[in-house]
């Protein structure tokens, strides 16, 4: 009888140990999963999705990007445009944004480095301008128009074909 009681006590202790161990493991994984979801949600809350409309072989392609949330629309615009320029072929991918201005009518003035105004044919120039304008309008619909300055100077065209005084007029006219 004493042996039976000793065996029963051992079984009870083992069962208690197994139950405690199992609940600890289950609790750990449940809490770990919740923390993982919190981390993912925090990352999602600190990123914004934007679309780049890039020129490629006399057409346009769309590429989605995510960037860290920024305060201020012009800061967001600057980040999106930096990525847009980096996606372009040489030497345009080295284009620097000197400044971005916004007037009362929400027209944007982009002051860019000379790398953006490289020689190209009319079709390539059109798709470059259309891609830039479409990227801006798709992501920032409050912008009414865009004007490009090259190295602080007003230019009529980038490569002699498409006017850059008003990208809206240039894109909509073609």
C-alpha positions in Angstrom: 0.0 0.0 0.0 2.8 2.4 0.9 4.4 1.7 -2.5 1.1 2.5 -4.2 0.9 5.8 -2.3 4.5 6.7 -3.2 3.8 5.9 -6.9 0.6 8.0 -6.8 2.4 10.9 -5.2 5.2 10.7 -7.9 2.5 10.6 -10.6 0.7 13.6 -9.1 4.0 15.6 -8.8 4.9 14.7 -12.4 1.4 15.7 -13.6 1.7 19.0 -11.7 5.1 19.6 -13.1 3.9 18.9 -16.7 0.9 21.1 -16.3 3.0 24.0 -15.0 5.6 23.5 -17.8 2.9 23.3 -20.5 1.2 26.4 -19.3 4.5 28.3 -19.1 5.4 27.3 -22.7 1.9 28.2 -24.0 1.9 31.5 -22.1 5.3 32.4 -23.4 4.4 31.7 -27.1 1.1 33.5 -26.7 2.8 36.6 -25.3 5.7 36.4 -27.8 3.2 36.2 -30.7 1.4 39.3 -29.3 4.7 41.2 -29.0 5.6 40.2 -32.6 2.2 41.6 -33.8 2.8 44.9 -31.9 6.2 45.3 -33.6 4.8 44.7 -37.0 1.9 47.2 -36.3 4.4 49.8 -35.1 6.5 49.4 -38.3 3.4 49.8 -40.4 2.4 52.9 -38.6 5.8 54.5 -39.2 5.8 53.9 -43.0 3.8 55.3 -45.9 3.2 53.7 -49.3 3.9 55.8 -52.4 3.8 55.0 -56.2 6.7 55.9 -58.5 5.8 56.2 -62.2 9.1 55.7 -63.9 10.0 56.0 -67.6 11.3 52.8 -69.2 11.8 52.1 -72.9 9.3 54.8 -74.1 6.7 53.7 -71.6 5.9 54.1 -68.0 6.1 51.5 -65.2 4.7 51.7 -61.7 6.7 50.8 -58.6 5.5 51.0 -55.0 7.8 52.2 -52.3 7.4 52.7 -48.6 9.1 55.5 -46.7 9.3 56.6 -43.2 6.4 59.0 -42.3 7.5 62.6 -42.4 6.0 65.7 -41.0 5.1 68.1 -43.7 4.0 67.5 -47.3 7.1 69.1 -48.9 9.4 66.7 -46.8 7.4 63.7 -48.1 7.6 65.1 -51.6 11.3 65.5 -51.3 11.8 61.9 -50.1 9.6 60.5 -52.9 11.5 62.5 -55.5 14.9 61.4 -54.2 13.9 57.8 -54.7 12.4 58.6 -58.1 15.7 60.2 -59.3 17.7 57.3 -57.9 15.6 54.9 -60.0 16.5 56.7 -63.2 19.4 55.7 -65.5 22.8 57.4 -65.5 23.5 60.4 -65.2 19.9 61.3 -64.1 20.1 59.1 -61.1 22.7 61.5 -59.7 20.1 64.4 -59.8 20.2 66.5 -56.6 17.2 68.4 -55.3 18.5 71.9 -54.5 15.2 73.2 -53.2 11.4 72.8 -53.4 9.1 75.8 -53.2 5.3 76.0 -53.0 3.3 79.1 -54.0 -0.2 80.2 -52.9 -1.9 78.2 -55.7 0.0 75.0 -54.7 2.3 75.1 -57.7 5.6 73.4 -56.9 8.9 74.7 -58.1 11.6 72.0 -58.3 15.2 73.4 -58.4 17.3 70.4 -59.7 20.9 69.8 -60.5 22.1 69.8 -64.1 22.2 66.0 -64.2 18.4 66.0 -64.8 18.7 68.1 -68.0 20.8 65.6 -70.1 20.5 65.2 -73.8 17.7 62.8 -75.0 15.3 62.4 -77.9 11.7 63.9 -77.7 10.0 60.6 -76.8 12.4 59.9 -73.9 12.1 63.5 -72.7 8.3 63.3 -72.8 8.2 60.0 -70.8 10.6 61.4 -68.2 8.5 64.5 -67.7 5.3 62.5 -67.7 6.7 60.1 -65.2 7.9 62.8 -62.9 4.6 64.7 -63.1 2.5 61.6 -62.7 4.5 60.5 -59.7 3.9 63.9 -58.0 0.2 64.1 -58.9 -0.6 60.5 -57.9 0.9 60.9 -54.5 0.2 64.6 -53.8 -3.1 65.5 -55.4 -3.1 68.9 -53.7 -0.4 70.0 -56.1 -1.8 72.0 -59.0 1.3 72.2 -61.2 5.0 71.7 -61.3 7.8 73.9 -62.7 11.4 72.8 -63.1 14.4 75.0 -62.6 17.8 73.7 -63.4 20.6 74.9 -61.2 18.6 77.9 -60.0 17.9 79.0 -63.6 14.6 78.9 -65.6 14.9 76.7 -68.7 12.4 76.3 -71.5 13.1 72.6 -71.9 15.2 69.8 -70.6 16.6 68.6 -73.9 15.0 71.0 -76.4 11.7 69.3 -77.0 9.1 69.6 -74.2 8.5 72.8 -72.3 9.1 72.6 -68.5 7.4 75.9 -67.5 4.3 74.0 -66.6 4.5 70.2 -66.5 0.7 70.0 -66.3 0.3 71.7 -69.6 3.2 69.7 -71.2 1.8 66.4 -70.1 -1.8 67.1 -70.9 -1.0 68.6 -74.3 0.6 65.4 -75.5 
